[in-house]
Amino acid sequence: MLSADILRDALLREHDIPADTHDGYGMVLVSVWVGLVVWCDGEWFWWRSGWDERRKRAVYARHPAIDPSRAARRIAFRYADLREKRPLSAVSDDVGTASKAPG
């Protein structure tokens, strides 16, 4: 979907955040960071923005797909928050640990 590609490009151009797109089943996923995937159905972007501890469920943000630049700005704030909480070294360590067979 065109809007997801524009979002991906805006993330890179405006915020220096690389992302990948994956499509299928009438929806596009924009993979940004561990725990940050943006879904797009052509009308809306939406992504997990946090956790409601009281209700024990994810909280989602959404933004109209006709405004990918502003959506990219909002996603960049979430990206920065996640990067601060889980830097790349911690993500790499998790991947390395998960790929090792128990011995």
Contacts in CASP RR format, 6 or more apart in sequence:
PFRMAT RR
TARGET T0000
AUTHOR 0000-0000-0000
METHOD contacts of the structure
MODEL  1
MLSADILRDALLREHDIPADTHDGYGMVLVSVWVGLVVWCDGEWFWWRSG
WDERRKRAVYARHPAIDPSRAARRIAFRYADLREKRPLSAVSDDVGTASK
APG
1 23 0 8 1.000
1 26 0 8 1.000
1 27 0 8 1.000
1 28 0 8 1.000
1 40 0 8 1.000
1 41 0 8 1.000
1 42 0 8 1.000
1 65 0 8 1.000
3 40 0 8 1.000
3 42 0 8 1.000
3 45 0 8 1.000
3 65 0 8 1.000
3 66 0 8 1.000
3 68 0 8 1.000
4 21 0 8 1.000
4 23 0 8 1.000
4 28 0 8 1.000
4 29 0 8 1.000
4 30 0 8 1.000
4 38 0 8 1.000
4 40 0 8 1.000
4 42 0 8 1.000
4 45 0 8 1.000
4 65 0 8 1.000
5 21 0 8 1.000
6 68 0 8 1.000
7 19 0 8 1.000
7 30 0 8 1.000
7 38 0 8 1.000
7 40 0 8 1.000
7 45 0 8 1.000
7 65 0 8 1.000
7 68 0 8 1.000
7 71 0 8 1.000
7 72 0 8 1.000
7 75 0 8 1.000
8 19 0 8 1.000
8 20 0 8 1.000
8 21 0 8 1.000
8 30 0 8 1.000
10 68 0 8 1.000
10 69 0 8 1.000
10 71 0 8 1.000
10 72 0 8 1.000
11 17 0 8 1.000
11 18 0 8 1.000
11 19 0 8 1.000
11 30 0 8 1.000
11 32 0 8 1.000
11 72 0 8 1.000
11 75 0 8 1.000
11 76 0 8 1.000
12 18 0 8 1.000
12 19 0 8 1.000
14 69 0 8 1.000
14 72 0 8 1.000
14 73 0 8 1.000
14 76 0 8 1.000
15 72 0 8 1.000
15 73 0 8 1.000
15 76 0 8 1.000
15 79 0 8 1.000
17 32 0 8 1.000
17 72 0 8 1.000
17 75 0 8 1.000
17 76 0 8 1.000
17 79 0 8 1.000
19 30 0 8 1.000
19 31 0 8 1.000
19 32 0 8 1.000
19 38 0 8 1.000
20 30 0 8 1.000
20 31 0 8 1.000
21 28 0 8 1.000
21 29 0 8 1.000
21 30 0 8 1.000
21 31 0 8 1.000
22 28 0 8 1.000
22 29 0 8 1.000
22 31 0 8 1.000
23 29 0 8 1.000
26 41 0 8 1.000
27 39 0 8 1.000
27 40 0 8 1.000
27 41 0 8 1.000
28 39 0 8 1.000
28 40 0 8 1.000
28 42 0 8 1.000
29 37 0 8 1.000
29 38 0 8 1.000
29 39 0 8 1.000
29 40 0 8 1.000
30 37 0 8 1.000
30 38 0 8 1.000
30 39 0 8 1.000
30 40 0 8 1.000
30 45 0 8 1.000
31 37 0 8 1.000
32 38 0 8 1.000
32 75 0 8 1.000
32 79 0 8 1.000
33 79 0 8 1.000
33 82 0 8 1.000
33 83 0 8 1.000
34 82 0 8 1.000
34 86 0 8 1.000
34 91 0 8 1.000
35 48 0 8 1.000
35 82 0 8 1.000
36 47 0 8 1.000
36 48 0 8 1.000
36 75 0 8 1.000
36 78 0 8 1.000
36 79 0 8 1.000
36 82 0 8 1.000
37 47 0 8 1.000
37 48 0 8 1.000
38 45 0 8 1.000
38 46 0 8 1.000
38 47 0 8 1.000
38 71 0 8 1.000
38 75 0 8 1.000
39 45 0 8 1.000
39 46 0 8 1.000
39 47 0 8 1.000
40 65 0 8 1.000
41 65 0 8 1.000
42 65 0 8 1.000
43 64 0 8 1.000
43 65 0 8 1.000
44 62 0 8 1.000
44 63 0 8 1.000
44 64 0 8 1.000
44 65 0 8 1.000
45 62 0 8 1.000
45 63 0 8 1.000
45 64 0 8 1.000
45 65 0 8 1.000
45 68 0 8 1.000
45 71 0 8 1.000
45 75 0 8 1.000
46 60 0 8 1.000
46 61 0 8 1.000
46 62 0 8 1.000
46 63 0 8 1.000
47 60 0 8 1.000
47 61 0 8 1.000
47 62 0 8 1.000
47 75 0 8 1.000
47 78 0 8 1.000
48 58 0 8 1.000
48 59 0 8 1.000
48 60 0 8 1.000
49 59 0 8 1.000
49 60 0 8 1.000
49 61 0 8 1.000
49 78 0 8 1.000
50 58 0 8 1.000
50 59 0 8 1.000
51 57 0 8 1.000
51 58 0 8 1.000
51 59 0 8 1.000
52 58 0 8 1.000
52 59 0 8 1.000
61 74 0 8 1.000
61 78 0 8 1.000
63 70 0 8 1.000
63 71 0 8 1.000
63 74 0 8 1.000
64 71 0 8 1.000
65 71 0 8 1.000
END
